[in-house]
């Protein structure tokens, strides 16, 4: 009983951080910037960018100018019940100002992790200790469907006249309250498919794989989101690609 209550509390904590409900992150995750120093650079995506806002702050500090921000915690690629999805974020950015040269983004993390942190894990994306065969076929099928959604989004971004896309992948979560290290194989497969989406779309897209860079100490207590050191490391991966485009 105590373990079940502990897991439930863990679920609520992580779900709140994913969706930006309450706490310091909720303000940052819902702070859209539609007019900036450089309106031609736009960020879209989820709470890796949006929860604390530090990743975007660091990039802007390096550049010495602000960019337009549309990222929001809880965002899925398309649809979803928690937040404005990433495809719609881009549509809103276009409506605000269609002159977009560079998109910095991530996508599909919530589509995988929101089911994982529930008690249902309906795509079976956790690899339990007894699953000697590895990641389930149902999880691979879900990620394969997300691959199609991301390719479609990237093609739409390209068709809108965007010159460059920088896509940040995902790192392994740390073993927090819900044994999130069980999701490592899902992250591995997801990053592989995101890299393929970036390469196979019509967009001029560069994929960044952060798995070898982010350690447990770079992740906050929820096991998912970057700490200050994590945001700094992610920004240092993005900046060498972004700087020549400014």
N, C-alpha and C positions, 0 to 999 in steps of 0.2 A: 504494500500500500504506500509506504513512504517513497519507494522508488517511482511508483506511478505518479504521485503528486510532484516529485522532483522533475520528472520528464515533462509533465504538463506545464509547470512553471517555466521550464526551459523553452518549451514550444511557444508560450506566450511572449517571453522575452525576445526570442529571435524573430517571431512574426511581427512584433511591434517594430523592431529595428529594420526589418525588410520593407515594411510599408511606411515607415517614417511617422508612426503614430506616437506622439508624446516624446518628451526628452529633447535634448539639444538638437538632434538630427531633424526633427519634424519641420523646423523653420527653414533650415538650409535646403531640405529636400523639396520644398514647395516654393522656393524663391526663383521664379523665372526671371531671366534678364533678356529682354527683347530689344534693347538698344544699348550698344556698348561702344568702346573706343574702336574696336575692329569688328564690324558687323558681318564680315565675310567669313569669320571662323565661328562655328556653331558646335556645341557639345550636346549630344543626345544620349540617353541611356538610363541606367538604374542607380541604385544606392551606392555602388562602388564609387561613383562620382558624387552623388547627391547627398548622402547621409550627413557627412560633416562638411562637405564642400571644399575640403583641404586640397584634394588633388587638383581641382580647377583653380583654386587660389594660387597654388605653387606655380602652375603653368603661366598664369597671368603675371605673377611676380617675375618670372624669368623673361617674359615678353615685354614687360613694362607697359602693358595695355590690357584692357578687359576684352572678353569675348562674350558672345551670346550664349546663354545657358538655358537648356530645356530639360535637363535630366531630372528624374524624380524617383524617389524610393518606391519599390514595389512594381515598377514598370516591367511588363512583359513585351515580347516582340510585337504581337498584335493582340488586341482584345485584353482579357484579364479584368478582374473585378476590383483591384486595389488602387490602380493609378492609371494616368494617361499613358497608353502604350507608346512604344518607341517609334513605330511607324507614324503615329499621329503627332508625336513630338516634332518630327521632321516636317509634317504638313503644316503645323502651326508656325514653325520657323519660316517656311516658305511664304506663308501669308503675311507674316510680319515684315519680311524683306527677302525677296527671292534671289538676291545677289549673294549667293553662298559659294565660296571657293573651296573651303576645307571643312569636313565634318570629322570630329573626334568623338568616338562612340564606344559603347559596349552593347551587348544584346544577348538574351536567352538565359542569363543566370537565374532570374526569378522563375522562368518557365520550368526549370529543373528543381530549384531548391525549395520553392513554396510547397510542392507536393512532398518533397523529402522530409521537411520538418513537421509535417502533420503526422498524426498517428496512422494515417492510411497509406502513405507512400504509394499512391495508386498506379504509378508507372514502374514501381519496384526498382528505383534507381539507387537504393542502398545495396552495397554488396556485403551481405552478412558473412560471418565467419565460416558458415557451412557451405557457402556458394563457391565451391571449388571450380565451377565452370566460368566464374567471372560475372561480368555485367549482364543483366537479364536482357533477353530479346525485346521485351516490352519497352525497356528504357532506351535501348538503341533505336527502336522504331520511333519513339517520341523525339529523340534528338535528331534523327534523320528528317522528321517532319519539320523540326525547327530549322534545320539546314535549308530547306526549301523556302521557308518564310524569310530567313535572313538574306538568301540570294535575291529573292523578290524585292526586299527592301533596298538592298544595295543597287540593284538594277534601276529601281525607281529614283534613288539618289543620283545615280549617273545620268539618267534621262532628264533630270532637272537641271543639268548643267554644272554640277559640282565637279571640281577638278580632282580633288584628292579626298580619300577616306583613310583615317587611321583607326583601326579597330583593336581595342584592348581586350585580350582574352581573360580567362579566370585562373586563379591560383587555387591550390588545395585549401579547403577550410581546415581549421584546427579542431582537435578533439575537445569540443566544449560540452555543454550540458546534454546534447543529444547524440553523442558519438558521431559527429559529422565526418570523421575520417572514413566512415563507411561510404561516403559519397565521392571518394577520390577517383574511383574508376569512371564514374559518370562525368566528372570534371575533365578527366583525361580524354574520354571519347568526345565530349562536347567541344573541347579546344581543338581537337583534330578536325572536327566537322566545321567549326567556325573558320579555321584556317583555310579549309577547302572552299567554303563559301566566299571568303575574301578573294581567293585566287580564281574561282570559277565564275564570279559575277563579271558584269561589264565595267564595273567601277574600277578606278585606279586606286586599289585598296591595299594597304599594308597591315598585316596582322602582327600583333605583339603577344608573345607567350610569356607571362610573368611567373610561371610555376617554379622556375629555378631561382627566382629572385626573392620571393616573399616567403618569410619564415613565420613560425607560430608567434614570435615576438612582435611581428608586424601586423597582427590581427587583434582586434579588441575582444572583449569577453564573450561576445555572442558567437565567436568562432568563424565569422564570415567577413565582417567589414574591416577595412584597413585602419590601423592606428595612424598616428602622425608619421611614424617611421615608414609604415606601409604606403601611405599616400605619397611621401617623399620618394620612395623607391619607384612607385608607379609613374610619377611625374618624370623621373629621370629616365625612364624607358620611353616615354612619349616625346619628351622634349627634343631629342636629336632628330626625330622625324618631322616634328612640327616646325622647328625653328627655320629650316630652309624655305618653308612655304609662306612665311609671313612677309 
